[in-house]
Amino acid sequence: MAGTPEITHKHGLQVPWFVTCFIIFLLINSFVSVPSVVTSGAKEIAGFFGVVNLAGIGLNLKIDTIKKSGSKFLTYGLVTAVFQVILAIVLIKVLF
């Protein structure tokens, strides 16, 4: 990602810093009893920034860019979206 500092591991794998932070916080929340005030506040903040992120992506996306990318990338995007929806539905049914 442009402008995103990355952490390089010994095998040359580059991981964006926010992915590393996400994994660290995931492990902390899984193994340490975190007060509900902290987790609910973190959910609110994450939700807000998720909306801001999606809005930024949407505002920067131009229909001409989509058309110029060709059917290969449009198909990839469609398959990815369908896969994500199916996976979300399956996980919701399994977990809830």
Secondary structure as the mmCIF struct_conf table of DSSP 4:
data_model
#
loop_
_struct_conf.conf_type_id
_struct_conf.id
_struct_conf.beg_label_comp_id
_struct_conf.beg_label_asym_id
_struct_conf.beg_label_seq_id
_struct_conf.end_label_comp_id
_struct_conf.end_label_asym_id
_struct_conf.end_label_seq_id
TURN_TY1_P TURN_TY1_P1 ALA A 2 GLY A 3
STRN STRN1 GLU A 6 THR A 8
HELX_LH_PP_P HELX_LH_PP_P1 HIS A 9 HIS A 9
TURN_TY1_P TURN_TY1_P2 LYS A 10 HIS A 11
BEND BEND1 GLY A 12 GLY A 12
STRN STRN2 GLN A 14 PRO A 16
HELX_RH_AL_P HELX_RH_AL_P1 TRP A 17 PHE A 31
BEND BEND2 VAL A 32 VAL A 32
HELX_RH_AL_P HELX_RH_AL_P2 SER A 36 ASN A 60
HELX_RH_AL_P HELX_RH_AL_P3 ILE A 63 SER A 69
HELX_RH_AL_P HELX_RH_AL_P4 SER A 71 LEU A 95
#
